């Protein structure tokens, strides 16, 4: 990776793209520190900690917004409305024929879908900012129509600016603009989390003159982080290659075709989407109850604790709330199969192969091919979903057993590692294209 970056800085065009991307990231971090007028950030932070605790809800808000939500900065909504909008449009392309037609309509269709995504992003930003302005109404000074409208305008504008910056990074930077905006927020929280782990498990033992335990604690923390990162890399790069043989055809007086290729089916076909969907669905009742000021009593109180990952793996009588993990695993499996089903169509792939004279060795073209692809897909989806659950649960176990709460959980690490690997591949491809151009120009 470092060699790729070193070589990239030797190329003027790529160096300019990297510097432009870094400049945009500086702008994002500055905006994340600018407080909104009329809001006391300390009051918001105390309210969030007392109502949302240390579960996935607060960790997601902290990680995905880079702490902007807790500080109530102008970028408090972060890029999440755009991500939600993109997922909604992607799902609707399956249900609405007009959108599906746009998706298949080449570059022009992609531009139209991108424009629709932007409009939906603004609408979602308006809805979310209005809910926040009204929900945090008692914390606005003063609380009147003017301050509410001003808060909605600032939050919506902040989200729109981040969307614009992400698209500029895609066009004029190194690509993956929206994803890079997201991971810079996640990475910005890591030093604070690591310092918290250091103070809790290492510095406290140093103060007690227990140097040996401090060293052991440090090694355990490093080992856990490395294991999770390695698992994420393996999960991200895992591919099942289905061999495809194309029959030879007679064109004119020549035989063409006959080459062998493969269909790469990623083990983690749905990415981090199943975890985001499952966690969001489980945290929705908690957030609604918190914003309504109702903490629950009796059975409902126990249900809310079971849905909150902050209560999982607690020792003593609270361990019963870990039963919520079962529901979480079921949701991850469901969304893994569901999302893959709407993004990958084995029947369509088999029909395209048949039209082009391709076939899987030992499998007849047509329906047998689609059934074979579906069976392989079902197998690797299960493996990928189990891998996602393991990566996501490791930080939750550490939080429950050792109170090691961090915002960069398994979900955040999957996003960061995936985006970094994808971005490095894009930089390498840009360098490769430049080398090809130079070779052709020399000729």
Secondary structure, DSSP 4 states (H G I P E B T S, - for coil): -HHHHHHHTTSHHHHHHHHHHHHHHHHHHHHHH-BPTTB-HHHHHHHHHHHHTTSHHHHHHHHHHTTHHHHTBTTTTTTHHHHHHHHHHHHHHHH-HHHHHHHTSHHHHHHHHHHHHHHHHHHHHHHHHHHHHHHTGGGBSS-SHHHHHHHHHHHHHHHHHHHHHHHHHHHHSSS-HHHHHHHHHHHHHHHHHHHHHIIIIIIHHHHTT-HHHHHHHHHHHHHHHHHHHHHHHHHHH-EEEEEEEEPEEEETTEEEE--EEEEEEETTTTTTHHHHHHHHHHHHHHHHHHHTT----THHHHHHHHH-GGGTT-SGGGGGGGGHHHHHHHHHHHHHHHHHHHH--HHHHHHHHHHTTEE-TTS-TTHHHHHHHHHHHHHHHHHHHHHHHHHHHHHHHHHHHH----SS-HHHHHHHHHHHHHHHHHHHHHHHHHHHHHHHHH-
